[in-house]
Amino acid sequence: MYGTIARFQVKPGKASALLELSQSWDTEGTPGLVGEYVYQMDGEPDIYYMAVIFESKEAYFANANSPQQDARYREMIAYMAAEPEWHDGEIVFAANAQPAGHGL
């Protein structure tokens, strides 16, 4: 698996609008997309981290270079105080918790 972790700061008063915009995107059917997680920091509520996971490096870069992703990025950046910091890399470990009551 491959993905990115982005750190970004949202403009004052724009967090709800950015969340609504993100939720409006239809990412279902994005080839190779495994998941996306967005964290809002407790100590700095205008700072967010986003982790995006793809099945492979090739799928990640195919999406990153697509016109659809470029359009989403251009919409998203309007709500940010500056360009996000991107940290791409291979996922070398992953663990998933079993829901309670679903033992062997």
C-alpha positions in Angstrom: 0.0 0.0 0.0 1.0 3.6 -0.6 -0.3 7.0 0.4 0.3 10.4 1.8 0.0 12.3 5.0 -0.8 16.0 4.5 -0.6 18.8 7.1 -2.7 21.9 6.5 -4.1 24.9 8.2 -7.7 26.0 7.5 -8.5 29.7 7.1 -10.4 31.1 10.1 -14.1 30.3 9.9 -13.7 28.0 6.9 -13.5 24.5 8.6 -17.2 23.7 8.2 -17.3 24.7 4.6 -14.1 22.7 3.8 -15.6 19.6 5.5 -18.9 20.0 3.5 -16.9 20.3 0.3 -14.9 17.2 1.1 -18.0 15.2 1.9 -19.6 16.3 -1.4 -16.9 14.7 -3.5 -17.8 11.3 -5.0 -14.6 9.3 -4.4 -16.5 6.0 -4.7 -14.9 4.1 -7.6 -11.6 5.9 -7.4 -9.2 3.2 -8.6 -7.1 1.8 -5.9 -8.4 4.1 -3.1 -8.4 2.2 0.2 -9.4 5.0 2.6 -9.0 8.5 3.8 -8.8 9.9 7.4 -8.8 13.5 8.5 -7.7 14.6 11.9 -8.3 17.9 13.6 -5.7 18.7 16.2 -6.8 19.2 19.9 -4.2 21.8 20.7 -4.5 23.7 17.4 -8.0 23.4 16.0 -7.2 25.1 12.7 -4.5 22.5 12.0 -5.5 19.2 10.2 -3.7 16.1 9.1 -5.1 14.0 6.3 -4.0 10.4 5.6 -4.9 8.9 2.3 -4.3 5.2 1.4 -4.1 3.6 -2.0 -3.5 -0.1 -2.9 -0.2 0.8 -4.7 2.1 3.6 -5.6 1.0 3.4 -9.2 -2.7 3.9 -8.2 -1.8 6.8 -5.9 0.1 8.7 -8.6 -2.5 7.9 -11.3 -5.1 9.6 -9.0 -2.7 12.4 -8.1 -2.1 13.2 -11.7 -5.8 13.0 -12.8 -7.8 16.0 -13.9 -10.5 15.1 -11.3 -8.1 15.2 -8.4 -6.6 18.4 -9.7 -10.1 20.0 -9.7 -10.7 18.8 -6.2 -7.4 20.1 -5.0 -8.1 23.6 -6.5 -11.4 23.7 -4.7 -9.9 22.6 -1.4 -6.9 25.0 -1.4 -9.3 28.0 -1.4 -10.1 27.2 2.2 -6.5 26.8 3.4 -4.2 29.4 4.8 -1.3 28.0 2.8 -0.3 25.0 0.6 -0.5 21.7 2.4 2.7 19.9 3.4 2.7 16.5 1.6 4.5 13.4 2.9 4.2 10.5 0.5 5.4 7.0 1.3 5.0 3.3 1.3 2.9 1.9 4.1 5.1 -0.7 5.8 2.7 -1.7 8.6 -1.0 -1.7 9.2 -3.2 -3.2 11.8 -7.0 -3.3 12.0 -9.0 -3.8 15.2 -11.7 -6.4 15.4 -15.1 -5.0 16.4 -16.2 -6.0 19.9 -18.1 -9.3 20.0 -16.6 -10.6 16.7 -14.1 -13.1 18.1 -12.9 -16.3 16.5 
